[in-house]
Amino acid sequence: MINDLTPSQIVFELDKYIIGQDNAKKAVAIALRNRIRRQKLPPELIDEVTPKNIIMIGPTGVGKTEIVKRLSKLVKAPFVKVEATKFTEVGYVGRDVESIIRDLTEVGVQLVRKEWASKVEDKAKQLVDEKIINYLFPISKKRKEQKTNLLDGSFYSGTEEEEEEEEEEEKKESFDVSTKKDEREERFERTRKKFKDKLEKGELENRLIEIEVEENIKSTVEVFSNAGIEGMGFNFKDIMGKMFPQKRKKQKVTIAEARKILLYAETQRLIDVDEVIRAAIDRVENLGIVFIDEIDKIAGQEKSYGPDVSRGGVQRDILPIIEGSTVMTKHGAVKTDHVLFIAAGAFTTSKPSDLIPELQGRFPIRVELNILNKEDLKRILTEPCNSLIKQYTALLATEGLKIEITDDAIDEIAETAFLVNEQTENIGARRLYTVLEKLLEDISFNAPGLKKKQFTIDKKYVKKKLQSIVKNEDLSRYIL
């Protein structure tokens, strides 16, 4: 849980994937820790402390999105990332801003549901084993009805050999009815236990059984309007499910496949849906995080006439959500007063002051991210856990190729990326993708048929492949 993470631990985890940008990492870490501090406040203060929203300002490719992407994996809190450009003013074609909170609530419900599923997993497995035994070793209703006048115990339908053995024993028996009943019950339990032991040992995994499953019928109502249905605040599938009973169908599968199907069904039955929704809404309201990317694209650059549905209109609509309002979702009302909003934008053609003043005031913490220099690009190539050098080496290793990139080659790659960024548009670390793709193009293309399985890429090879592109500025605009 997020409760266990100190600000220094959060920064340490982010350092594994993001080079530099210490100010942004610290701001995010403090904001997350403040969520926990607020939970420990006395009741009279807890509602007064509002989250200090963050706006990250910096050119493309310096790590804004990557910081929040890694953050979402790090903290087990409801988190959603949205693009500001996907929204329009209410009443126009496009997504309305309230769908952000509906998506966040859905994420929260799924998060809590998974936690509940792990809690009831052991009990669900026991129930599944019982069901599989019942499918393997069912009670024969027909025989039970025929022999109710003699015995009122349970009967089973086992294999043909078992049934023949039972019939032979019936012919030989000359005991009274109560003795027969006791022995039958004993045989029933003994045979059932034998099957259960085999099941637990995994000896029956490939055996086919016929199980009953619920048909997954998709609701046709959902095709009318995506934006319309999400704004209604209730679920058509739930309503249709109550009007018409769920159909069941028989399906022949192996026991291994049946276990997966039945485990999911039993887990869902054991989950207390009302408690899940209550806990999810509470978590969304107090720990929810929304990352709004490309916020600079909705900043108005100049005064314009007529409707401004994708710029000023979106800003006006998003303002109440950030200030604190109540949004209706299919799971119930959700308050946004204590949801943390993190916005990011390059602000190359606009500036933060182009946002409407009310929106600016809702982002009190502003962090500027630095432009990447040659040394940063070199570190990005090698240091992160998911560095590009590690990625490309692993990809080519799947073809049996062993690639070694020398230190001087890495220097040259970083130098090339830095120069092309300066000569053309500066796209930050993303330039490394284009440089490496061009560098390894021939090796990657011919990899499946190459007899030579070991390559060393040095500075000379890098210069040979990339120098002409760096010199030709016009060509580099199109290739890199």
C-alpha positions in Angstrom: 0.0 0.0 0.0 0.9 3.7 -0.4 1.0 4.0 3.4 4.3 2.1 3.5 6.1 4.4 1.1 8.1 7.4 2.4 9.0 10.3 0.0 12.6 9.1 -0.2 11.4 5.6 -1.1 9.1 6.9 -3.8 12.0 8.9 -5.3 14.3 5.9 -5.1 11.8 3.7 -7.0 11.3 6.4 -9.7 15.1 6.7 -10.0 15.2 3.2 -11.4 13.4 4.3 -14.5 13.7 8.1 -14.9 17.1 9.9 -15.1 17.3 13.3 -13.5 14.2 15.6 -13.0 14.7 15.5 -9.2 12.4 18.5 -8.6 9.4 16.7 -10.3 10.1 13.5 -8.4 10.2 15.3 -5.1 7.0 17.2 -5.7 5.1 14.0 -6.6 6.6 12.1 -3.6 5.5 14.9 -1.2 2.0 15.1 -2.7 1.6 11.3 -2.3 2.8 11.4 1.3 0.5 14.2 2.1 -2.5 11.9 1.2 -1.4 9.6 4.1 -0.7 12.4 6.5 -4.2 13.8 5.9 -5.8 10.4 6.9 -4.2 10.7 10.3 -5.6 14.2 11.1 -8.4 14.7 13.6 -12.0 14.8 12.1 -12.3 18.6 12.4 -9.3 19.1 10.1 -9.5 16.1 7.7 -12.0 17.8 5.4 -10.2 21.2 5.5 -6.9 19.9 4.0 -7.2 19.8 0.2 -4.6 18.2 -2.1 -2.0 20.5 -3.6 -2.3 19.8 -7.3 0.8 19.7 -9.5 1.5 21.0 -13.0 4.6 19.8 -14.7 6.1 22.0 -17.4 8.7 20.9 -19.8 9.5 19.9 -23.4 8.4 16.6 -24.9 10.5 13.6 -24.1 12.0 14.7 -20.8 10.0 12.3 -18.5 6.7 14.0 -17.6 4.5 11.1 -18.6 7.0 8.5 -17.6 7.1 9.8 -14.0 3.4 9.4 -13.6 3.3 6.1 -15.5 5.8 4.6 -13.0 4.0 6.2 -10.2 0.7 4.5 -11.1 2.5 1.1 -10.9 4.2 2.0 -7.6 1.1 3.1 -5.6 -1.9 0.9 -5.1 -4.3 3.7 -5.4 -7.0 4.4 -8.0 -5.2 6.1 -10.9 -6.2 7.2 -14.3 -4.3 8.9 -17.1 -6.2 11.0 -19.6 -5.4 13.2 -22.6 -6.9 16.7 -22.4 -7.3 16.8 -26.2 -9.9 14.0 -26.1 -12.5 16.1 -24.3 -14.9 18.7 -25.6 -17.4 21.1 -24.0 -20.6 19.5 -22.7 -23.2 19.3 -25.5 -20.7 18.6 -28.3 -19.5 15.4 -29.9 -16.7 14.0 -27.7 -16.1 12.9 -24.2 -17.2 15.1 -21.3 -14.9 15.8 -18.4 -17.1 13.9 -15.9 -16.1 10.7 -17.6 -12.6 11.1 -16.0 -14.2 10.5 -12.6 -16.3 7.7 -13.9 -13.2 6.0 -15.3 -11.4 6.6 -12.0 -14.3 5.0 -10.0 -14.3 2.0 -12.3 -10.5 1.6 -11.7 -11.1 1.8 -8.0 -13.9 -0.8 -8.1 -11.6 -3.2 -10.1 -8.7 -2.6 -7.6 -10.8 -3.4 -4.6 -12.5 -6.4 -6.3 -9.0 -7.9 -6.9 -8.2 -7.5 -3.3 -11.4 -9.2 -2.3 -10.8 -12.0 -4.8 -7.4 -12.7 -3.2 -9.1 -12.9 0.2 -11.7 -15.4 -0.8 -9.4 -17.4 -3.2 -8.8 -20.3 -0.8 -12.5 -20.8 0.0 -13.3 -20.5 -3.8 -10.8 -23.3 -4.5 -12.4 -25.6 -2.0 -15.8 -25.0 -3.6 -14.4 -25.6 -7.1 -12.9 -28.9 -6.0 -16.3 -30.0 -4.6 -18.1 -29.0 -7.8 -15.6 -30.9 -10.0 -16.1 -34.0 -7.8 -19.8 -33.6 -8.2 -19.4 -33.4 -12.0 -17.1 -36.5 -12.0 -19.1 -38.4 -9.5 -22.7 -37.2 -9.7 -25.7 -38.4 -7.8 -28.0 -40.4 -10.0 -31.5 -38.9 -9.5 -33.2 -41.5 -11.6 -31.9 -44.4 -9.5 -32.6 -42.6 -6.4 -36.3 -42.2 -7.3 -36.5 -45.8 -8.4 -35.1 -47.1 -5.1 -36.5 -44.6 -2.6 -38.9 -47.3 -1.3 -35.9 -49.4 -0.3 -33.3 -46.8 0.6 -33.4 -43.1 1.2 -29.6 -42.6 0.9 -27.6 -41.1 -1.9 -26.6 -42.9 -5.1 -23.7 -42.2 -7.5 -23.0 -42.8 -11.1 -19.4 -43.7 -11.4 -17.5 -45.6 -14.2 -19.0 -48.6 -15.9 -16.7 -51.0 -13.9 -17.8 -49.4 -10.6 -21.5 -49.7 -11.5 -21.0 -53.4 -12.5 -19.2 -54.1 -9.3 -22.0 -52.4 -7.4 -24.7 -54.5 -9.1 -22.8 -57.8 -8.4 -22.5 -56.8 -4.8 -26.3 -56.0 -4.7 -27.1 -59.5 -5.9 -24.9 -61.2 -3.3 -26.2 -59.1 -0.4 -28.8 -60.6 1.8 -28.8 -58.1 4.6 -31.7 -56.0 5.8 -32.4 -52.5 4.4 -30.5 -50.6 7.0 -27.3 -52.7 6.5 -27.5 -52.1 2.8 -27.9 -48.4 3.3 -24.9 -48.1 5.6 -22.7 -50.1 3.2 -23.8 -48.1 0.2 -23.1 -44.9 1.9 -19.7 -46.1 2.9 -18.9 -47.2 -0.7 -20.2 -43.9 -2.0 -17.9 -41.9 0.4 -14.9 -44.3 -0.3 -15.2 -43.9 -4.0 -15.7 -40.2 -3.8 -12.6 -39.8 -1.6 -10.6 -41.8 -4.1 -11.6 -39.4 -6.9 -10.8 -36.4 -4.6 -7.3 -37.7 -3.8 -6.6 -38.2 -7.5 -7.9 -34.7 -8.2 -5.6 -33.2 -5.5 -2.6 -35.0 -6.9 -3.4 -33.6 -10.4 -3.9 -37.0 -12.0 -7.2 -36.0 -13.6 -6.3 -32.7 -15.2 -6.7 -33.8 -18.8 -10.0 -35.7 -18.2 -13.0 -34.2 -20.0 -16.0 -33.3 -18.0 -19.3 -31.5 -18.9 -20.0 -28.4 -16.9 -22.7 -25.8 -16.8 -21.7 -22.2 -17.5 -23.6 -18.9 -17.8 -23.9 -17.6 -21.3 -22.1 -14.2 -21.8 -24.7 -12.3 -23.8 -23.6 -8.8 -24.7 -26.2 -6.0 -24.3 -27.2 -4.5 -27.7 -28.3 -1.3 -26.0 -24.7 -0.2 -25.6 -24.2 0.4 -29.3 -26.4 3.5 -29.4 -24.0 6.1 -27.9 -20.8 5.8 -26.0 -21.0 9.3 -24.5 -24.7 9.0 -23.9 -24.6 5.8 -21.9 -21.7 6.8 -19.7 -23.5 10.0 -18.7 -26.6 8.2 -17.6 -25.1 6.9 -14.4 -26.5 3.4 -14.4 -25.8 0.1 -16.1 -28.1 -1.3 -18.8 -26.6 -4.7 -18.5 -27.6 -4.9 -14.9 -31.1 -3.9 -15.7 -31.4 -6.3 -18.6 -30.0 -9.1 -16.3 -32.7 -8.6 -13.8 -35.5 -8.6 -16.4 -34.3 -11.8 -18.1 -32.7 -14.7 -16.2 -29.2 -15.6 -17.2 -29.1 -18.5 -19.6 -26.9 -21.5 -18.9 -25.2 -23.8 -21.4 -23.4 -27.1 -21.1 -19.8 -27.2 -22.2 -17.2 -30.0 -22.4 -13.8 -29.0 -21.2 -10.8 -30.6 -19.4 -10.7 -30.4 -15.6 -7.8 -27.9 -15.9 -9.9 -25.6 -18.0 -13.0 -26.2 -15.9 -11.1 -25.2 -12.7 -10.3 -21.7 -14.2 -13.9 -21.2 -15.4 -15.4 -22.3 -12.1 -12.9 -20.5 -9.9 -13.8 -17.2 -11.5 -17.5 -17.8 -11.1 -17.2 -18.9 -7.5 -14.9 -16.0 -6.6 -17.4 -13.5 -8.0 -20.2 -15.1 -5.9 -18.1 -14.9 -2.7 -17.3 -11.2 -3.2 -19.6 -8.8 -1.4 -20.3 -6.3 -4.2 -21.9 -3.7 -2.0 -18.9 -3.7 0.3 -16.5 -3.5 -2.7 -18.3 -0.5 -4.1 -18.4 1.3 -0.8 -14.7 0.7 -0.2 -13.8 1.7 -3.8 -15.7 5.0 -3.6 -14.0 5.8 -0.3 -10.6 5.0 -1.8 -11.3 7.1 -4.9 -12.4 10.1 -2.9 -9.4 10.0 -0.6 -6.6 8.5 -2.5 -7.6 8.9 -6.2 -5.0 10.3 -8.6 -5.8 11.8 -12.0 -3.0 12.6 -14.5 -4.1 15.1 -17.2 -1.6 15.1 -20.1 -1.2 17.6 -22.9 -3.0 20.3 -20.8 -1.1 23.0 -22.9 -3.2 21.9 -25.9 -6.4 23.3 -24.3 -4.7 26.6 -23.3 -6.2 29.5 -25.3 -3.6 31.4 -27.3 -5.6 34.4 -28.2 -9.1 35.8 -28.0 -11.5 34.2 -30.4 -15.2 34.5 -31.3 -17.8 31.8 -31.2 -17.8 28.5 -29.3 -14.4 27.3 -28.0 -15.5 23.7 -27.5 -12.1 22.0 -27.3 -10.1 24.7 -25.5 -11.8 27.3 -23.2 -14.9 25.2 -23.0 -13.0 22.2 -21.7 -11.2 24.4 -19.2 -14.5 25.7 -17.8 -15.9 22.2 -17.6 -12.8 20.8 -15.9 -12.6 23.5 -13.3 -15.6 22.3 -11.1 -14.1 18.8 -11.1 -10.7 20.0 -9.8 -12.3 22.5 -7.4 -14.5 19.8 -5.9 -17.9 18.6 -7.0 -20.1 15.5 -7.0 -20.1 13.3 -10.0 -22.8 10.6 -10.6 -21.4 7.2 -11.6 -23.1 3.9 -12.1 -21.7 2.9 -8.7 -23.1 6.0 -6.9 -22.1 9.6 -6.2 -18.4 10.4 -6.0 -16.9 13.6 -4.5 -13.8 15.0 -6.1 -12.8 17.4 -3.3 -9.7 15.3 -2.3 -8.7 13.7 -5.6 -5.1 14.7 -6.5 -4.8 16.1 -10.0 -1.4 16.1 -11.8 -1.2 18.0 -15.1 1.6 18.1 -17.7 2.3 20.0 -20.8 5.2 21.1 -23.1 3.9 24.7 -23.4 5.9 25.3 -26.5 3.3 27.3 -28.4 1.5 28.5 -25.2 2.3 29.2 -21.6 0.7 28.3 -18.3 -0.7 31.9 -18.0 -2.8 31.2 -21.1 -5.0 28.9 -18.9 -8.0 30.6 -17.3 -7.0 32.2 -14.0 -9.3 30.0 -11.9 -7.7 26.8 -13.4 -4.2 28.2 -12.8 -5.1 28.8 -9.1 -6.0 25.1 -8.7 -2.5 24.0 -9.6 -0.4 25.7 -6.8 2.7 23.5 -7.3 4.5 24.1 -10.6 7.6 22.1 -11.5 9.8 22.7 -14.5 11.6 19.8 -16.1 15.0 20.2 -17.6 16.0 19.8 -21.2 18.1 16.6 -21.6 21.8 17.1 -22.4 24.3 14.6 -23.9 25.2 13.1 -20.5 21.5 12.6 -19.7 20.9 10.8 -22.9 23.9 8.5 -22.3 22.6 7.6 -18.8 19.1 7.0 -20.2 20.7 4.5 -22.7 22.3 2.4 -19.9 21.2 3.1 -16.3 17.4 2.5 -16.1 16.0 -1.0 -15.4 14.3 -0.9 -18.8 17.1 0.9 -20.7 17.0 0.8 -24.5 20.3 -1.0 -24.8 18.9 -3.8 -22.6 15.7 -3.9 -24.6 17.4 -4.1 -28.1 20.0 -6.7 -26.8 17.2 -8.9 -25.4 15.1 -8.6 -28.6 18.0 -9.7 -30.9 18.9 -12.4 -28.4 15.6 -14.1 -29.3 17.0 -14.6 -32.8 20.2 -16.2 -31.3 22.2 -13.0 -31.9 24.6 -11.7 -29.2 25.0 -7.9 -29.5 27.7 -6.0 -27.6 27.7 -2.2 -27.7 30.9 -0.7 -26.5 31.2 2.4 -24.2 32.5 4.6 -27.0 29.6 3.5 -29.2 27.2 4.6 -26.5 28.9 7.9 -26.3 28.6 8.4 -30.1 24.9 7.4 -30.0 24.1 9.9 -27.3 26.2 12.6 -29.2 24.3 11.9 -32.4 20.9 12.1 -30.7 21.8 15.3 -29.0 23.0 16.9 -32.2 19.9 15.9 -34.2 17.7 17.3 -31.4 19.6 20.6 -31.7 19.5 20.8 -35.5 15.8 19.8 -35.8 12.9 19.6 -33.3 14.0 18.7 -29.8 12.0 15.6 -28.9 14.1 14.6 -25.9 14.8 11.0 -25.1 12.4 9.8 -27.8 15.2 10.7 -30.3 17.2 7.7 -28.9 14.5 5.4 -30.4 14.9 6.8 -33.9 18.8 6.7 -33.6 18.9 3.1 -32.4 16.4 1.9 -34.9 18.5 3.4 -37.7 21.7 2.0 -36.2 20.4 -1.6 -35.9 18.2 -1.5 -39.0 20.4 -3.9 -41.1 21.2 -6.3 -38.3 17.5 -6.5 -37.2 16.3 -7.0 -40.8 18.7 -9.8 -41.6 18.8 -11.4 -38.1 16.8 -14.6 -38.8 19.1 -15.6 -41.7 22.5 -14.5 -40.3 25.2 -17.1 -39.8 27.3 -14.9 -37.7 25.7 -14.8 -34.3 27.9 -12.4 -32.5 28.3 -8.6 -33.2 30.3 -5.9 -31.6 29.1 -2.4 -32.3 31.8 0.2 -31.8 32.2 3.9 -32.4 33.4 3.3 -36.0 30.3 1.3 -36.9 28.0 4.0 -35.3 29.7 6.8 -37.3 29.5 4.8 -40.5 25.7 4.3 -40.1 24.7 7.7 -38.7 27.3 10.4 -39.7 25.8 11.1 -43.1 22.4 11.8 -41.6 23.8 14.2 -38.9 25.6 16.2 -41.6 22.6 16.4 -43.9 20.2 18.5 -41.9 17.4 18.3 -44.5 17.6 14.5 -44.6 17.7 14.2 -40.8 14.4 16.1 -40.6 12.7 13.2 -42.4 14.7 10.2 -41.1 15.4 11.1 -37.5 
